Amino acid sequence: MIANHLAPFGTSVFAIMSRLAAEHNAVNLSQGFPDFDGPDWIKAAAKAAIDTHSNQYAPLPGIPTLRNAIAKRFTRDTNLPCDPDTQTVVTVGCTEAIAATMLGLLNPGDKVVLIEPFYDCYRACVALAGAHVLPVPLRPVITGNKITSMQLDEAALHAAMAQGPKLILINTPHNPTGKVFTREELTLIATLCIKHNVIAVSDEVYERLLFDGAKHISIATLPAMADRTITLSSMGKTFSLTGWKIGWAIGHPDLIAGVRAAHQFLSFSVATPLQHAAVAALEREPEALAQLLPLLQEHRDLLADCLNKIGLTIHTPRAGYFIYADHTALSCRLGVTDDTALCMALIKNPGVAAIPPSAFYTQPADGHSLIRFAFCKKRQTITEAIRRLHTLA
Ligand SMILES: Cc1ncc(COP(=O)(O)O)c(C=O)c1O
């Protein structure tokens, strides 16, 4: 009974792998959510908000105090002005912001440039809007036993942008690779947006989870881009509260009007008490990050070292939750053929779940030699995964 435009997407690979991980009692390094909670003081703010604030519908664009906090934070980060009344909208996580952007701005038959590998909901949201994907690859550059970079295919980008897309959806820092787009790459994208009159949609949910001194740049800050960019983010990753689903979109009033137009019929508004607690969280953001970042970076390093030792060719992420790797050497040794077969084998023995990235490509074969592991887990989980994976060394 599933509608034709959704049928090709089936069940999300995240739901499938998490279910299999539970069935086989595997350590779950597949789906990108922490197996620990965000700070207690934010949870306390949510409990207090249920008692002291309204539990009825919030205003469609979000409660004013949260939109003020989001606008102030954006201005602090980017030096760009942001009017909370016309330039922001609070959504059900970044996921709804992506869907509302596509549904609110695209007409059937429009084209959207996606950089692949991509977060899997992008393609489905483009399809929901009746639009078409123009893919542009990031190609792994392998030097010795490392993926030294995920290189944007500039020729493919030029060609796709010349085909008259309405939007380009970029994601920096990037899931699944942990790449942080450079100023040069963003400048090229911006130049082509201006040349071909394309709107940039920038998913920045990992904007705060940076390692090794990496610097995140919002494409909205590049010359002439502020008025043609919608910047998306959410609370989930920054505060280890992925289940709260508080996200937002920021942009020129004309663009945000489109996002709001779709949001009003998708969800209308977002959980009122959690919006109040989000205000409290954003006021003390550095405190939450001071706890989280050293833990994430340490877990990245421990897992990266182990994955190297078992023969994976890894890309060291400069941000985010994930290690992306080429598994050709390991899968040859284990006698398996592709990413899905390897993930199925690893779930059973040694009992570790990862994500097969073919779902992140328009041509699944482009992801067949790759695999993604999440390290946003508590120490005990990482240590147990490493213990099990070492049996493959
Ligand atoms: C790149 C990217 N965008 C958006 C999301 C979804 O964000 P939210 O949980 O706020 O809906 C995720 C979650 O994994 C993601 O990786």
The ligand as an SDF file (V2000), in Angstrom:
LIG
                    3D

 16 16  0  0  0  0  0  0  0  0999 V2000
   23.3590   14.9310    8.5720 C   0  0  0  0  0  0  0  0  0  0  0  0
   22.1620   14.7780    9.4360 C   0  0  0  0  0  0  0  0  0  0  0  0
   21.1470   15.6330    9.3020 N   0  0  0  0  0  0  0  0  0  0  0  0
   20.0480   15.5380   10.0660 C   0  0  0  0  0  0  0  0  0  0  0  0
   19.9290   14.5360   11.0090 C   0  0  0  0  0  0  0  0  0  0  0  0
   18.6730   14.4330   11.8000 C   0  0  0  0  0  0  0  0  0  0  0  0
   18.6330   15.3710   12.8080 O   0  0  0  0  0  0  0  0  0  0  0  0
   17.4530   15.3550   13.8740 P   0  0  0  0  0  0  0  0  0  0  0  0
   17.6680   14.1880   14.7680 O   0  0  0  0  0  0  0  0  0  0  0  0
   17.5760   16.6700   14.5530 O   0  0  0  0  0  0  0  0  0  0  0  0
   16.1770   15.2150   13.1320 O   0  0  0  0  0  0  0  0  0  0  0  0
   20.9630   13.6270   11.1850 C   0  0  0  0  0  0  0  0  0  0  0  0
   20.8380   12.5360   12.1600 C   0  0  0  0  0  0  0  0  0  0  0  0
   21.5810   11.5900   12.1820 O   0  0  0  0  0  0  0  0  0  0  0  0
   22.1130   13.7500   10.3820 C   0  0  0  0  0  0  0  0  0  0  0  0
   23.1340   12.9100   10.5060 O   0  0  0  0  0  0  0  0  0  0  0  0
  1  2  1  0
  2  3  1  0
  2 15  2  0
  3  4  2  0
  4  5  1  0
  5  6  1  0
  5 12  2  0
  6  7  1  0
  7  8  1  0
  8  9  2  0
  8 10  1  0
  8 11  1  0
 12 13  1  0
 12 15  1  0
 13 14  2  0
 15 16  1  0
M  END
$$$$
